Amino acid sequence: MIGLIFGDTDFPNKILNTIKKKKINYLIIDLSKSKRFKKESKSYSVSIGQFGKIVNILKENSCKRVLFAGKVNKPNFSKLKLDFKGIYYIPRIIKASKLGDAAILKEIIKILDQNNIKTENSLKFNPELTLKKGNYSKIKPNNTDQLDIKKAIKTLNNLKEYNYSQAVVVRNKKVISIEGKGGTNKMLEKSKSKKFRNHGVLVKFPKKKQDLRVDLPTIGLKTLKQSKTAGLKGIVVKDKQHVFLDKNKCISFANKNKMFISVK
């Protein structure tokens, strides 16, 4: 039995389909905004502050391991539903939240570990959703692109330890935009250029101090399309430290639009 702690994005659906095909016993702790898994028979809709309820559900179902997938938005702590364990643990979560989303997840993993519940890597059942080093499109980054990539990686490396940013856009060796709390979509909207077409790069790497079992940077067809609209030439992710959805569609789109997909 495995506990699937699911938030938003399409990644949880991919995992769920694999789990069902492999006939693995599971239950879902649904933390998504829209309660998207409510129709699943083994799904429990729970507030992130109800730690007692979450732990009890897992223990009652003899579930000693969990897997996190999908985006869980930082909660409004003043409106959070808390149970007894939630009241006990919430000061730790609030303290962690000041450091960023990665720190919140780390703290939740620690709490589960203290209750003898192990956290698995989110790609455990879907290793095909991550790419190895290399270039996956017909177009490869040229020297100018490589300078933009180098600048982007350096920028991400220089961010504070628990910064929530996973992505940066660089064009002509200039940082155009760094991912904010609005996520990659809003960052790409801000990065649109009327002057430059097919120029510049989106680099999306894990946050510093990130637990690589959870919350990996996710790329999909929507990201490629938005990057094209923003006038960018390519996307770069880190070797085996990302989730790549709709891989074949993304590669096809990149080839058709003379863009590159590169893994460092």
C-alpha positions in Angstrom: 0.0 0.0 0.0 1.3 3.4 -1.0 -0.1 6.8 -0.1 -0.3 9.2 -3.0 -0.2 12.8 -1.7 -1.5 14.7 -4.8 -1.7 18.3 -5.7 -2.4 20.1 -9.0 -0.8 19.7 -12.5 -1.1 16.6 -14.8 1.8 14.7 -13.2 -0.3 12.9 -10.5 -2.6 11.6 -13.3 0.4 9.9 -15.0 1.4 8.3 -11.7 -2.1 7.1 -10.9 -2.5 5.5 -14.4 0.8 3.6 -13.9 -0.2 2.5 -10.3 -3.5 1.2 -11.6 -1.9 -0.7 -14.5 0.6 -2.3 -12.1 -2.3 -3.1 -9.7 -0.5 -1.6 -6.8 -2.6 -1.0 -3.7 -2.9 2.8 -3.1 -4.9 5.5 -1.4 -5.0 9.2 -2.3 -4.5 12.2 0.0 -6.1 14.9 -2.2 -4.5 18.3 -1.5 -5.5 19.8 -4.9 -7.4 23.1 -5.0 -10.2 21.7 -7.1 -10.4 18.3 -5.3 -9.7 16.7 -8.7 -9.5 13.1 -7.2 -12.8 13.2 -5.4 -14.3 10.6 -7.8 -11.6 8.0 -6.9 -12.9 5.5 -4.4 -9.7 5.5 -2.3 -9.4 9.3 -2.2 -9.5 11.4 1.0 -9.8 15.2 0.7 -7.8 16.7 3.5 -6.5 20.1 4.5 -2.7 20.4 4.7 -3.1 21.4 8.4 -4.9 18.2 9.4 -1.7 16.2 10.1 -3.5 13.9 12.6 -6.1 13.0 10.0 -3.5 12.4 7.3 -1.3 10.2 9.6 -4.4 8.3 10.9 -5.6 7.6 7.3 -2.2 6.2 6.4 -1.8 4.1 9.5 -5.3 2.7 9.4 -4.6 1.5 5.9 -1.2 0.0 6.9 0.5 2.5 4.6 4.1 3.0 5.6 5.2 4.9 2.5 4.0 8.0 0.5 4.8 9.7 -2.7 4.3 13.4 -3.4 3.3 14.7 -6.8 1.7 17.9 -8.2 1.7 21.5 -7.0 0.5 22.2 -3.5 0.0 25.9 -3.0 1.3 27.6 0.1 -1.7 27.7 2.5 -3.3 30.8 4.1 -2.4 29.8 7.6 -5.0 32.1 9.2 -7.8 30.1 7.4 -6.3 26.7 7.6 -8.3 23.8 9.1 -6.2 22.4 11.9 -6.7 19.2 14.0 -4.8 18.5 17.3 -1.7 17.3 15.6 -2.0 20.2 13.1 -1.9 22.7 16.1 1.2 20.9 17.4 3.1 20.9 14.1 1.9 24.2 12.5 4.5 26.4 14.2 7.2 24.3 12.4 5.4 24.7 9.1 4.9 28.4 9.5 8.6 28.8 10.3 9.6 26.7 7.3 7.2 28.7 5.0 9.3 31.8 5.6 12.1 30.1 3.8 10.0 29.0 0.8 7.9 26.1 -0.6 10.8 23.7 -0.7 11.3 24.2 3.1 7.6 23.5 3.7 7.8 20.1 1.9 11.0 19.2 3.7 9.3 19.9 7.1 6.2 17.8 6.1 8.6 14.9 5.1 10.3 15.2 8.5 6.9 15.0 10.3 5.9 11.9 8.3 9.3 10.3 9.0 8.8 10.9 12.7 5.6 8.9 12.3 7.5 6.1 10.6 6.2 6.9 7.2 8.8 6.9 4.4 8.7 9.3 1.4 9.4 7.7 -2.0 10.8 9.5 -5.0 8.0 11.0 -7.1 9.4 9.3 -10.2 9.6 5.9 -8.6 6.8 4.4 -10.9 7.4 6.7 -13.9 11.1 6.9 -14.6 10.3 7.4 -18.3 9.1 11.0 -17.4 12.7 12.2 -16.9 15.4 12.7 -19.5 19.1 11.9 -19.5 21.8 14.4 -20.6 21.7 15.3 -24.3 19.8 17.2 -26.9 16.3 16.0 -27.9 15.5 18.3 -30.8 16.9 18.7 -34.3 18.1 22.2 -33.4 21.0 22.4 -31.0 22.0 25.4 -28.9 24.6 27.5 -30.8 27.4 29.5 -29.1 25.1 32.4 -28.4 22.5 30.1 -26.8 25.2 28.4 -24.7 26.2 31.8 -23.2 22.6 32.5 -22.3 22.3 29.0 -20.7 25.5 29.5 -18.8 24.2 32.9 -17.5 20.9 31.4 -16.5 22.4 28.5 -14.6 24.8 30.9 -12.8 21.8 33.1 -11.9 19.8 30.2 -10.4 22.9 29.0 -8.5 23.3 32.5 -6.9 19.8 32.6 -5.5 19.2 32.2 -1.8 19.2 28.6 -0.4 15.4 28.3 0.0 14.3 30.6 -2.8 11.2 29.3 -4.5 12.4 30.1 -8.0 13.1 27.1 -10.3 13.3 28.9 -13.5 14.9 31.9 -15.3 14.7 33.4 -18.8 17.9 34.9 -20.3 18.3 36.6 -23.6 21.5 38.2 -25.0 23.3 37.3 -21.7 20.7 39.4 -19.9 18.4 38.1 -17.2 14.9 38.9 -18.5 12.8 37.3 -15.8 13.2 35.1 -12.7 10.3 32.9 -11.6 8.2 34.4 -8.9 5.4 33.1 -6.7 3.1 33.2 -9.8 5.1 30.4 -11.3 6.7 29.7 -14.7 3.6 30.7 -16.7 3.6 34.3 -15.4 7.3 34.5 -15.8 7.0 33.6 -19.5 4.3 36.1 -20.0 6.6 38.8 -18.7 9.4 37.6 -21.0 7.6 38.3 -24.3 9.6 40.3 -26.8 8.4 42.2 -29.9 11.9 42.8 -31.1 13.4 39.2 -30.7 11.8 36.0 -32.1 13.4 32.6 -31.5 16.0 34.1 -29.3 16.8 33.4 -25.6 16.4 30.5 -23.3 14.3 29.2 -20.4 16.3 27.2 -17.9 14.4 25.2 -15.2 16.4 23.5 -12.5 15.5 22.3 -9.0 15.6 24.8 -6.2 18.6 24.9 -3.9 18.3 22.7 -0.8 15.4 20.9 -2.6 14.6 17.3 -1.6 14.8 15.7 -5.0 12.2 13.1 -4.1 9.5 15.8 -4.4 8.5 19.0 -6.2 10.7 18.5 -9.3 10.6 21.2 -12.0 7.9 20.1 -14.5 7.9 20.8 -18.3 5.1 20.0 -20.7 3.7 21.0 -24.1 2.1 24.1 -22.5 5.6 25.3 -21.4 7.0 24.8 -25.0 4.0 26.8 -26.5 4.4 29.6 -24.0 8.2 29.7 -24.6 7.5 30.0 -28.3 5.0 32.8 -27.7 7.6 34.6 -25.5 10.0 34.4 -28.5 12.4 32.0 -26.9 14.5 29.5 -28.8 14.9 26.7 -26.3 14.4 25.0 -22.9 17.0 23.5 -20.7 16.4 21.2 -17.7 18.7 19.3 -15.4 19.7 15.6 -16.0 17.1 13.3 -14.2 16.0 16.2 -11.9 12.8 17.2 -13.7 9.4 15.8 -14.9 8.9 16.0 -18.6 5.3 15.5 -19.7 4.1 14.7 -23.3 7.7 14.2 -24.3 7.0 13.2 -28.0 4.6 16.0 -28.5 7.1 18.5 -27.0 9.9 17.2 -29.3 7.7 17.4 -32.3 6.6 21.0 -31.4 10.2 22.0 -30.9 11.3 20.6 -34.3 8.4 22.2 -36.1 9.2 25.6 -34.5 13.0 25.4 -34.8 13.4 25.3 -31.0 15.8 23.2 -28.9 15.2 21.0 -25.9 18.4 20.3 -24.0 19.3 18.4 -20.8 22.4 19.4 -18.9 
